């Protein structure tokens, strides 16, 4: 989400292009490695469930709480291996308890805490409960940066939440802060807050308890696996309205949580956009992945984030992105960008989650493309093509989309528009929307509730397409080069090839228009040629080809 906002501000002229030009060679620290790698202190245990409880102190900008981690031993542990717990400064751990009765020793290195655990047998399920407290790192420009958010609504009443993708959930609670290990059996979030406010969490409300001391406790629960950074509280002057949506898998509970003064406009605005989103995404991507936990859309003090089953919304009830058009051609002003984009992450990002942050294009590229699919479904294929072409202006080719692995690194913000344009190019090269749709739905079925690698996704697309797109993925994800399609015509033959590309780049080009026989070319870096039939020369139009495929066209004399 953070890079996406920067890209949009560039479109709108609100963010200086010079900022993007200042690309430095990355340098990685020990902290990056400890956070981003799967080391011996992390791999022997697999998270089964989080039971998180906390209490915020709005006045002191601090929190206190405990997280009980239920885990399974998946590698032999003789007691010599420590357990790495992530919790970022300035928060501190007070104590760690093993299976409720044994107090563990621990040590602290930066944002990493090592618990000294006893030997444990393979496949056993155990638990550690970590008590912590302190002033919490606060987000300054959420969701661009990360942290706890203590703010007020427009009536100066307390309003609290968290945004922590990238920075990590360890900025506000202790956990195994690595995307590869989601709690298989879900998580609960319990919050004790002033009784004048309402607390909301992911999934479904388990109970609300009046503590008769000026506070109230809410407990929410999700039964599905969930990313650490998606477990988020929302605390404020909320009111609720709800409905049931007749979805592909049956009745889906929709809950809308809005600040009390937004209820009037939200009650018609939100359901309209959510219904259109659900209908188009269930068509293209498959059933909503979390029927058991329901879907919630929640007013937030920042622009928006894809928190699983509790999507945050701060687009001010305007179409486009804060009333502006991401595509620049009008199609982005016909729907609410934040509701559609952040909900698209329920399929790509929340259902399918990448093991390493380096592969975040799977989250952002596919979700960026879900915007095109939404426009296509609701306004027609020509509109979808125009929208996808329009967002291309945000591609900078400053650095590869996939950065180094194992150091908690994110690649270029190009993962959004370039990822979406790559997928659009693949779709056109297939020339078979039913096949393309089956690939998208198949991804969400085969990798349902799983963590994956880019390599797995790339291989699946090629296998289902019956064509190797490996070099296409290499080109767009691992280089900054824009491929060039070169051609010339001689004696009713077209001679063609790709340049400025990886060896073996082979994106097929399907060129067509009404009244002319379709021309299919599979250029490579080696010159090839084929006979042109009547009228086919007209298909070799630079603007038309570049409109459909993310490449440059050069006609040689």
C-alpha positions as a printed NumPy array, in Angstrom:
array([[  0.   ,   0.   ,   0.   ],
       [  2.795,   2.442,   0.873],
       [  4.485,   2.368,  -2.528],
       [  1.099,   2.546,  -4.2  ],
       [  0.302,   5.846,  -2.487],
       [  3.622,   7.308,  -3.586],
       [  2.957,   6.225,  -7.147],
       [ -0.419,   7.918,  -7.1  ],
       [  0.985,  11.131,  -5.678],
       [  3.452,  11.14 ,  -8.536],
       [  0.5  ,  10.884, -10.942],
       [ -1.258,  13.751,  -9.2  ],
       [  1.81 ,  15.973,  -9.133],
       [  1.845,  15.901,  -5.35 ],
       [  5.04 ,  13.918,  -4.932],
       [  8.314,  15.13 ,  -6.41 ],
       [  9.759,  12.808,  -9.065],
       [ 13.191,  13.629,  -7.649],
       [ 12.291,  11.579,  -4.628],
       [ 11.983,   8.526,  -6.835],
       [ 15.268,   9.287,  -8.559],
       [ 17.18 ,   8.985,  -5.313],
       [ 17.608,   5.22 ,  -5.482],
       [ 20.512,   4.046,  -3.384],
       [ 22.292,   0.716,  -3.449],
       [ 20.772,  -1.275,  -0.607],
       [ 22.811,  -2.228,   2.403],
       [ 21.505,  -4.785,   4.856],
       [ 22.195,  -5.04 ,   8.564],
       [ 22.205,  -7.872,  11.062],
       [ 18.741,  -6.704,  12.116],
       [ 17.53 ,  -7.096,   8.519],
       [ 18.874, -10.647,   8.417],
       [ 17.42 , -11.588,  11.807],
       [ 14.044, -10.262,  10.735],
       [ 14.055, -11.563,   7.167],
       [ 15.751, -14.955,   7.402],
       [ 14.611, -18.36 ,   8.565],
       [ 17.352, -19.242,  11.037],
       [ 17.767, -22.076,  13.517],
       [ 15.913, -20.127,  16.233],
       [ 12.825, -19.882,  14.007],
       [ 12.595, -23.031,  11.917],
       [ 12.195, -25.636,  14.659],
       [  8.734, -24.355,  15.644],
       [  5.624, -23.649,  13.612],
       [  3.004, -21.178,  14.851],
       [ -0.43 , -22.735,  15.297],
       [ -2.287, -19.861,  16.925],
       [ -1.917, -16.435,  18.547],
       [ -3.974, -15.419,  21.578],
       [ -3.243, -11.691,  21.852],
       [ -4.623,  -9.426,  24.566],
       [ -3.665,  -5.809,  25.141],
       [ -4.696,  -2.531,  26.732],
       [ -3.837,   0.832,  25.17 ],
       [ -3.165,   3.956,  27.236],
       [ -4.235,   6.822,  25.017],
       [ -2.835,   9.536,  27.293],
       [  0.636,   8.038,  27.674],
       [  0.772,   6.585,  24.133],
       [  1.677,   3.198,  25.538],
       [  0.322,  -0.335,  25.552],
       [  0.583,  -3.388,  27.781],
       [ -0.449,  -6.918,  27.1  ],
       [  0.411, -10.536,  26.486],
       [  0.564, -12.82 ,  23.485],
       [  0.242, -16.555,  23.974],
       [  1.842, -18.39 ,  21.062],
       [  0.679, -21.964,  20.526],
       [  3.183, -23.809,  18.343],
       [  4.155, -27.231,  17.057],
       [  7.677, -28.629,  17.231],
       [  8.593, -29.442,  13.614],
       [ 12.331, -30.085,  14.042],
       [ 14.065, -31.903,  16.917],
       [ 14.887, -29.538,  19.768],
       [ 17.194, -30.805,  22.504],
       [ 16.98 , -27.637,  24.544],
       [ 20.137, -26.092,  23.117],
       [ 18.257, -24.127,  20.499],
       [ 16.687, -20.847,  21.51 ],
       [ 13.334, -19.46 ,  20.368],
       [ 13.47 , -16.122,  18.525],
       [ 10.688, -13.735,  19.487],
       [ 10.394, -10.437,  17.625],
       [  9.345,  -7.263,  19.446],
       [ 10.543,  -3.846,  18.359],
       [ 11.825,  -1.094,  20.607],
       [ 10.786,   0.798,  22.647],
       [  8.477,  -2.023,  23.784],
       [ 10.012,  -4.463,  26.269],
       [  9.255,  -8.001,  27.353],
       [  8.497,  -8.419,  31.056],
       [  8.355, -12.194,  31.282],
       [  7.923, -15.364,  29.227],
       [  6.109, -18.431,  30.52 ],
       [  6.339, -21.931,  29.047],
       [  3.194, -24.092,  29.156],
       [  1.744, -21.786,  31.827],
       [  4.008, -22.873,  34.681],
       [  7.702, -22.485,  33.838],
       [  9.23 , -19.01 ,  33.712],
       [ 11.865, -18.789,  30.978],
       [ 15.103, -16.864,  30.846],
       [ 15.537, -14.586,  27.851],
       [ 18.015, -12.175,  26.307],
       [ 17.621,  -9.127,  24.109],
       [ 19.441,  -8.19 ,  20.896],
       [ 17.899,  -5.155,  19.185],
       [ 14.383,  -6.073,  18.104],
       [ 14.999,  -9.772,  18.743],
       [ 14.426, -11.559,  22.022],
       [ 15.761, -15.068,  22.587],
       [ 13.814, -17.296,  24.948],
       [ 15.765, -20.207,  26.458],
       [ 13.353, -23.095,  26.109],
       [ 13.615, -26.666,  27.404],
       [ 14.009, -29.671,  25.114],
       [ 10.797, -30.608,  23.328],
       [  9.768, -33.704,  21.433],
       [  9.046, -33.636,  17.722],
       [  5.367, -32.998,  16.802],
       [  4.419, -31.918,  20.315],
       [  2.293, -28.798,  20.719],
       [  3.392, -26.322,  23.362],
       [  2.857, -22.689,  24.223],
       [  4.72 , -19.65 ,  25.418],
       [  3.003, -16.606,  26.881],
       [  4.895, -13.347,  26.52 ],
       [  4.027, -10.377,  28.724],
       [  5.155,  -6.975,  27.478],
       [  4.611,  -3.24 ,  27.863],
       [  5.954,   0.189,  26.998],
       [  5.599,   3.254,  24.868],
       [  4.883,   2.037,  21.386],
       [  6.405,   3.262,  18.122],
       [  3.886,   5.599,  16.522],
       [  3.209,   5.968,  12.827],
       [  3.82 ,   9.489,  11.598],
       [  2.28 ,   9.202,   8.115],
       [  0.269,   6.004,   8.204],
       [  0.092,   3.87 ,   6.229],
       [  3.283,   5.04 ,   4.484],
       [  5.306,   4.252,   7.572],
       [  4.159,   1.886,  10.283],
       [  3.214,   1.859,  13.911],
       [  0.454,   2.432,  16.419],
       [ -1.862,   5.326,  15.591],
       [ -3.17 ,   7.521,  18.408],
       [ -5.296,  10.248,  16.861],
       [ -8.732,  11.851,  17.042],
       [-11.782,  11.897,  14.818],
       [-13.248,  15.14 ,  13.466],
       [-15.025,  15.717,  16.802],
       [-11.721,  15.447,  18.731],
       [-12.572,  12.067,  20.255],
       [ -9.915,   9.342,  20.696],
       [ -9.349,   7.103,  17.678],
       [ -6.778,   4.297,  17.635],
       [ -5.551,   1.638,  15.24 ],
       [ -2.347,   0.145,  13.774],
       [ -0.769,  -0.042,  10.305],
       [  2.378,  -2.173,  10.148],
       [  2.854,  -3.954,   6.82 ],
       [  6.545,  -4.055,   5.951],
       [  7.657,  -2.612,   9.271],
       [  6.136,  -5.665,  10.876],
       [  3.6  ,  -6.64 ,  13.518],
       [  6.424,  -6.815,  16.059],
       [  6.152,  -3.03 ,  16.182],
       [  3.22 ,  -3.541,  18.558],
       [  3.091,  -7.146,  19.78 ],
       [  5.556, -10.068,  20.19 ],
       [  5.427, -12.791,  17.52 ],
       [  7.407, -14.676,  14.908],
       [  7.568, -11.767,  12.492],
       [  8.091, -13.612,   9.225],
       [  5.488, -13.911,   6.468],
       [  6.152, -17.606,   5.926],
       [  4.625, -18.658,   9.238],
       [  0.981, -17.773,   9.668],
       [ -0.956, -19.184,  12.63 ],
       [ -2.591, -22.22 ,  11.049],
       [ -5.521, -22.202,  13.475],
       [ -6.153, -18.47 ,  13.381],
       [ -5.891, -15.914,  16.154],
       [ -7.845, -14.008,  18.734],
       [ -7.532, -10.341,  19.634],
       [ -8.746,  -9.135,  23.018],
       [ -8.681,  -5.417,  23.837],
       [ -9.546,  -3.593,  27.049],
       [-10.487,   0.008,  26.293],
       [-12.477,   2.931,  27.769],
       [-16.167,   2.082,  27.948],
       [-16.98 ,   5.22 ,  25.949],
       [-15.365,   3.654,  22.865],
       [-16.012,   0.618,  20.673],
       [-13.363,  -1.99 ,  19.823],
       [-13.277,  -3.974,  16.579],
       [-10.952,  -6.772,  15.495],
       [-10.582,  -9.295,  12.708],
       [-13.264, -11.903,  12.204],
       [-16.143, -12.28 ,  14.607],
       [-16.963, -10.859,  18.022],
       [-16.645, -13.516,  20.738],
       [-17.761, -11.372,  23.657],
       [-18.08 ,  -7.877,  25.073],
       [-17.58 ,  -7.543,  28.829],
       [-18.209,  -4.502,  31.017],
       [-15.466,  -4.413,  33.67 ],
       [-17.36 ,  -1.892,  35.852],
       [-14.249,   0.255,  36.22 ],
       [-14.663,   2.562,  33.252],
       [-13.351,  -0.026,  30.8  ],
       [-14.858,  -2.659,  28.549],
       [-13.232,  -5.732,  27.014],
       [-13.875,  -6.975,  23.488],
       [-12.647, -10.283,  22.107],
       [-12.568, -11.094,  18.395],
       [-11.564, -14.336,  16.707],
       [-10.523, -15.595,  13.263],
       [-10.477, -19.296,  12.491],
       [ -8.472, -19.03 ,   9.269],
       [ -4.697, -18.557,   8.931],
       [ -3.798, -14.865,   9.009],
       [ -0.684, -12.765,   8.406],
       [  0.8  , -11.121,  11.496],
       [  0.497,  -7.633,   9.998],
       [ -3.217,  -8.173,   9.347],
       [ -4.126,  -8.652,  13.026],
       [ -5.314,  -5.13 ,  13.808],
       [ -7.497,  -3.348,  16.395],
       [ -9.802,  -0.449,  15.567],
       [-10.921,   1.648,  18.548],
       [-13.201,   4.674,  18.354],
       [-16.753,   5.983,  18.289],
       [-17.983,   3.295,  15.918],
       [-21.488,   2.231,  14.973],
       [-22.374,  -0.844,  12.969],
       [-24.719,  -1.915,  10.222],
       [-24.705,  -5.319,   8.588],
       [-26.194,  -7.487,   5.871],
       [-25.818, -10.885,   4.225],
       [-24.48 , -11.221,   0.719],
       [-25.498, -14.138,  -1.518],
       [-22.039, -15.224,  -2.611],
       [-20.575, -18.1  ,  -4.554],
       [-20.235, -20.258,  -1.414],
       [-23.527, -19.212,   0.161],
       [-24.407, -16.505,   2.658],
       [-21.536, -14.179,   3.532],
       [-21.832, -11.868,   6.536],
       [-20.918,  -8.272,   5.693],
       [-20.257,  -5.882,   8.573],
       [-19.691,  -2.163,   8.167],
       [-18.144,  -0.22 ,  11.042],
       [-18.151,   3.559,  10.638],
       [-17.749,   6.58 ,  12.86 ],
       [-21.181,   7.579,  14.115],
       [-21.332,  10.766,  12.053],
       [-20.603,   8.813,   8.838],
       [-23.511,   6.413,   9.22 ],
       [-25.906,   8.243,   6.885],
       [-23.657,   8.352,   3.836],
       [-21.955,   5.02 ,   4.557],
       [-25.2  ,   3.025,   4.683],
       [-25.759,   3.362,   0.937],
       [-22.254,   4.106,  -0.361],
       [-20.343,   1.172,   1.122],
       [-22.735,  -1.692,   0.267],
       [-22.999,  -0.571,  -3.363],
       [-19.23 ,  -0.717,  -3.843],
       [-18.778,  -3.912,  -1.826],
       [-21.483,  -5.752,  -3.785],
       [-19.888,  -4.784,  -7.099],
       [-16.474,  -5.794,  -5.774],
       [-17.669,  -9.179,  -4.527],
       [-19.545,  -9.968,  -7.723],
       [-16.631,  -9.155, -10.013],
       [-13.894, -10.7  ,  -7.855],
       [-15.781, -13.917,  -7.17 ],
       [-16.248, -14.19 , -10.934],
       [-12.6  , -13.654, -11.809],
       [-10.727, -14.876,  -8.728],
       [-12.981, -17.448,  -7.09 ],
       [-15.035, -17.443,  -3.879],
       [-14.214, -14.928,  -1.165],
       [-11.577, -16.834,   0.854],
       [-12.858, -16.19 ,   4.39 ],
       [-16.577, -16.988,   4.576],
       [-16.085, -18.412,   8.082],
       [-14.736, -15.093,   9.388],
       [-16.958, -12.809,   7.329],
       [-16.033,  -9.516,   5.682],
       [-15.765,  -6.171,   7.458],
       [-15.153,  -2.683,   6.085],
       [-14.032,  -0.24 ,   8.77 ],
       [-13.506,   3.528,   8.889],
       [ -9.834,   4.278,   9.516],
       [ -7.784,   7.403,  10.151],
       [ -5.379,   6.547,   7.323],
       [ -6.082,   5.879,   3.659],
       [ -6.58 ,   2.132,   3.88 ],
       [ -5.006,  -1.301,   4.351],
       [ -5.851,  -4.896,   3.486],
       [ -6.331,  -6.249,   7.005],
       [ -7.838,  -9.705,   6.581],
       [-11.614,  -9.816,   7.16 ],
       [-11.319,  -6.264,   8.576],
       [-10.417,  -4.002,   5.656],
       [ -9.58 ,  -0.449,   6.712],
       [-11.121,   2.41 ,   4.772],
       [-10.134,   6.083,   4.694],
       [-10.95 ,   7.268,   1.17 ],
       [-13.407,   9.918,   2.411],
       [-16.361,   8.373,   0.573],
       [-15.066,   9.534,  -2.801],
       [-14.62 ,   7.712,  -6.087],
       [-11.085,   7.347,  -7.37 ],
       [ -8.248,   7.696,  -4.898],
       [ -9.333,  10.563,  -2.637],
       [-11.294,  11.862,  -5.604],
       [ -8.444,  11.532,  -8.104],
       [ -8.066,   9.212, -11.091],
       [ -5.266,   6.62 , -11.002],
       [ -5.581,   6.007, -14.743],
       [ -5.807,   9.595, -15.88 ],
       [ -8.446,   8.704, -18.469],
       [-11.663,   8.814, -16.461],
       [-12.176,   5.13 , -15.683],
       [-10.622,   5.439, -12.239],
       [-13.291,   7.94 , -11.189],
       [-16.205,   5.544, -11.545],
       [-15.539,   3.513,  -8.372],
       [-13.94 ,   3.771,  -4.932],
       [-10.283,   2.839,  -5.343],
       [ -9.595,   1.907,  -1.695],
       [-12.616,  -0.38 ,  -1.277],
       [-11.776,  -2.244,  -4.484],
       [ -7.985,  -2.421,  -4.174],
       [ -7.757,  -3.274,  -0.479],
       [-10.527,  -5.85 ,  -0.78 ],
       [ -8.689,  -7.404,  -3.723],
       [ -5.952,  -8.285,  -1.256],
       [ -8.305, -10.753,   0.41 ],
       [ -7.491, -13.007,  -2.551],
       [ -3.891, -11.977,  -3.247],
       [ -2.031, -11.131,  -0.046],
       [ -4.348, -12.664,   2.535],
       [ -5.494, -15.908,   0.915],
       [ -2.24 , -16.32 ,  -1.001],
       [  0.64 , -14.869,   1.019],
       [  4.293, -14.812,   0.029],
       [  6.831, -16.449,   2.299],
       [  9.409, -13.696,   1.78 ],
       [  8.772,  -9.962,   1.558],
       [ 10.875,  -9.953,  -1.626],
       [  8.024, -11.672,  -3.473],
       [  5.456,  -9.024,  -2.583],
       [  4.665,  -8.505,  -6.247],
       [  2.365, -11.528,  -5.869],
       [  0.323,  -9.442,  -3.415],
       [  0.558,  -6.111,  -5.176],
       [  0.844,  -7.024,  -8.859],
       [ -2.196,  -9.3  ,  -8.842],
       [ -4.181,  -6.896,  -6.654],
       [ -3.271,  -4.013,  -8.923],
       [ -4.565,  -6.15 , -11.77 ],
       [ -7.765,  -6.855,  -9.856],
       [ -8.59 ,  -3.168, -10.437],
       [ -8.451,  -3.8  , -14.202],
       [-10.614,  -6.898, -13.75 ],
       [-13.129,  -4.859, -11.737],
       [-13.321,  -2.208, -14.458],
       [-13.548,  -4.899, -17.15 ],
       [-16.413,  -6.706, -15.374],
       [-18.428,  -3.588, -14.544],
       [-17.732,  -1.318, -17.525],
       [-16.508,  -3.595, -20.32 ],
       [-13.287,  -4.949, -21.784],
       [-12.408,  -1.748, -23.631],
       [-12.649,   0.173, -20.368],
       [-10.436,  -2.382, -18.64 ],
       [ -7.815,  -2.086, -21.369],
       [ -7.88 ,   1.702, -21.108],
       [ -7.578,   1.663, -17.324],
       [ -4.625,  -0.726, -17.404],
       [ -2.843,   1.348, -20.034],
       [ -3.488,   4.517, -18.053],
       [ -1.832,   3.305, -14.865],
       [  1.322,   2.467, -16.836],
       [  2.532,   6.039, -16.389],
       [  3.458,   5.139, -12.819],
       [  6.137,   2.628, -13.877],
       [  9.604,   3.981, -13.102],
       [ 11.911,   1.026, -13.85 ],
       [ 14.178,   2.303, -11.09 ],
       [ 15.126,  -1.137,  -9.778],
       [ 13.923,  -4.74 , -10.073],
       [ 10.586,  -5.7  ,  -8.581],
       [ 12.161,  -8.687,  -6.797],
       [ 15.015,  -7.656,  -4.431],
       [ 17.359,  -9.944,  -2.428],
       [ 15.751, -12.651,  -0.304],
       [ 16.199, -13.243,   3.398],
       [ 16.731,  -9.622,   4.502],
       [ 13.132,  -8.355,   4.757],
       [ 13.585,  -6.273,   1.599],
       [ 10.835,  -4.897,  -0.641],
       [ 11.462,  -4.332,  -4.317],
       [ 10.46 ,  -1.405,  -6.477],
       [  7.021,   0.142,  -6.202],
       [  6.746,  -0.96 ,  -9.829],
       [  5.342,  -4.168,  -8.339],
       [  1.952,  -2.393,  -8.594],
       [  1.547,  -0.945, -12.123],
       [  4.297,  -2.949, -13.805],
       [  3.064,  -6.16 , -12.172],
       [ -0.46 ,  -5.367, -13.36 ],
       [  0.714,  -4.558, -16.871],
       [  2.771,  -7.754, -17.01 ],
       [ -0.31 ,  -9.796, -16.144],
       [ -2.372,  -7.875, -18.697],
       [  0.261,  -8.636, -21.344],
       [  0.164, -12.335, -20.443],
       [ -3.626, -12.29 , -20.649],
       [ -3.549, -10.802, -24.163],
       [ -0.862, -13.258, -25.22 ],
       [ -3.158, -16.141, -24.233],
       [ -6.072, -14.732, -26.242],
       [ -8.369, -16.885, -24.13 ],
       [-10.13 , -15.135, -21.256],
       [-11.721, -18.32 , -19.96 ],
       [ -8.284, -19.903, -19.653],
       [ -6.911, -16.777, -18.003],
       [ -9.836, -16.717, -15.578],
       [ -9.293, -20.402, -14.761],
       [ -5.651, -19.624, -13.944],
       [ -6.612, -16.847, -11.524],
       [ -9.28 , -18.98 ,  -9.865],
       [ -6.933, -21.955,  -9.838],
       [ -4.241, -19.986,  -8.028],
       [ -6.712, -19.153,  -5.257],
       [ -7.861, -22.768,  -5.054],
       [ -4.529, -24.594,  -5.268],
       [ -2.76 , -22.191,  -2.901],
       [ -5.81 , -21.642,  -0.672],
       [ -4.734, -20.239,   2.709],
       [ -1.082, -20.946,   1.937],
       [  2.224, -19.112,   1.935],
       [  4.049, -19.363,  -1.383],
       [  7.049, -18.234,  -3.392],
       [  7.08 , -16.298,  -6.629],
       [  8.613, -19.365,  -8.262],
       [  5.543, -21.441,  -7.353],
       [  3.158, -18.864,  -8.793],
       [  5.226, -18.447, -11.963],
       [  5.392, -22.214, -12.496],
       [  1.635, -22.598, -11.959],
       [  0.801, -19.934, -14.543],
       [  3.067, -21.564, -17.14 ],
       [  1.753, -25.063, -16.451],
       [ -1.898, -24.082, -16.719],
       [ -1.273, -21.924, -19.779],
       [  0.558, -24.763, -21.505],
       [  3.333, -22.326, -22.379],
       [  6.514, -21.348, -20.55 ],
       [  6.336, -17.755, -19.359],
       [  9.493, -18.109, -17.249],
       [ 11.47 , -15.637, -19.365],
       [  8.539, -13.224, -19.364],
       [  8.523, -13.245, -15.563],
       [ 12.301, -12.834, -15.527],
       [ 12.055,  -9.843, -17.833],
       [  9.452,  -7.883, -15.907],
       [ 10.227,  -8.964, -12.341],
       [ 14.013,  -9.23 , -12.329],
       [ 15.193,  -6.531, -14.736],
       [ 14.363,  -2.89 , -15.389],
       [ 14.523,  -3.252, -19.163],
       [ 11.437,  -2.556, -21.238],
       [ 11.503,  -5.09 , -24.101],
       [ 11.502,  -3.717, -27.631],
       [  9.579,  -5.404, -30.445],
       [ 11.451,  -4.653, -33.667],
       [ 10.066,  -5.437, -37.091],
       [ 10.223,  -4.547, -40.757],
       [  8.154,  -5.598, -43.75 ],
       [  9.657,  -6.822, -47.019],
       [  7.951,  -8.532, -49.946],
       [  4.714,  -9.209, -48.002],
       [  6.657, -10.764, -45.135],
       [  7.185,  -9.398, -41.633],
       [ 10.592,  -9.87 , -40.044],
       [ 10.598,  -9.485, -36.273],
       [ 12.499,  -9.999, -33.02 ],
       [ 12.809,  -8.767, -29.419],
       [ 15.698,  -6.616, -28.201],
       [ 16.572,  -5.027, -24.858],
       [ 15.472,  -8.219, -23.177],
       [ 16.671, -11.303, -21.353],
       [ 17.902, -14.185, -23.442],
       [ 14.93 , -16.3  , -24.478],
       [ 12.253, -13.639, -23.876],
       [  9.237, -14.996, -25.733],
       [  6.032, -13.095, -24.968],
       [  3.541, -14.048, -27.718],
       [  1.819, -11.216, -29.552],
       [ -1.755, -11.759, -30.697],
       [ -2.683,  -8.915, -33.048],
       [ -6.253,  -8.622, -34.169],
       [ -9.04 ,  -6.344, -35.294],
       [-12.401,  -6.779, -36.931],
       [-12.308,  -7.852, -40.535],
       [ -8.67 ,  -8.976, -40.543],
       [ -7.343, -12.474, -39.87 ],
       [ -5.59 , -12.613, -36.487],
       [ -1.812, -12.484, -36.613],
       [  0.056, -14.508, -33.975],
       [  3.758, -13.892, -33.512],
       [  6.136, -15.39 , -30.963],
       [  9.188, -13.174, -31.215],
       [ 12.496, -14.074, -29.568],
       [ 15.848, -12.245, -29.587],
       [ 16.553, -14.003, -32.917],
       [ 15.111, -12.655, -36.162],
       [ 12.153, -14.62 , -37.504],
       [  9.696, -13.991, -40.326],
       [  6.284, -14.986, -41.619],
       [  4.012, -14.297, -44.578],
       [  1.435, -11.531, -44.163],
       [ -2.082, -12.167, -45.384],
       [ -4.326,  -9.498, -46.837],
       [ -4.836,  -6.662, -44.38 ],
       [ -2.49 ,  -8.003, -41.713],
       [  0.042,  -5.248, -42.283],
       [ -2.486,  -2.913, -40.641],
       [ -2.174,  -4.928, -37.412],
       [  1.439,  -3.88 , -37.038],
       [  0.557,  -0.486, -35.643],
       [  2.875,   0.847, -32.939],
       [  0.219,   2.524, -30.755],
       [ -2.169,  -0.436, -30.914],
       [  0.497,  -2.976, -29.946],
       [  1.854,  -0.825, -27.122],
       [ -1.687,  -0.262, -25.865],
       [ -2.197,  -3.99 , -25.352],
       [  1.296,  -5.086, -24.294],
       [  3.856,  -3.503, -21.995],
       [  6.706,  -3.126, -24.469],
       [  8.073,  -0.654, -26.985],
       [  7.583,  -1.045, -30.716],
       [ 10.218,  -0.05 , -33.253],
       [  9.711,  -0.31 , -36.997],
       [ 12.967,  -0.62 , -38.899],
       [ 13.262,   0.787, -42.369]])
